[in-house]
Amino acid sequence: MQLRTFIVEDNATIRENLIGTLEELAGVKALGWAENERDAKSWLVANPIAWDLTIVDLFLKQGSGLGVLEQIRVRSPSQRVVVLSNYATSDMRKRCTELGADAVFDKSNEIDALVEYCMAMSEAAGPAP
């Protein structure tokens, strides 16, 4: 199954590389993306059940990934939210988990773990109907 994924990342190069990698290796289908908190919240409010996975960076052009996490704290049990950030300290991981993140990955050294997470999520969902 392809994971319908929304990406919240303001760095175009990172976003494009992330989408390419996850689509190729992990069964991800990027539905769209946002560069700031307002646009991310807007899309997520307009599409509450359209996605399986949302990947959120913490530092955005405007606003914060923490605000995005708060927006989608209440969601379907099958929907997952992960944080991908250069600021994945133990305190920030704890805060993200408190706000409902299912996992937190460090951009600098945990991309493989994110790919594995997405692959496992896709396999658990089974084949597309």
Helices and strands as residue ranges (DSSP letters): E 3-8, H 12-25, E 28-34, H 37-46, E 53-56, H 65-71, E 80-85, H 90-98, E 103-106, H 111-125
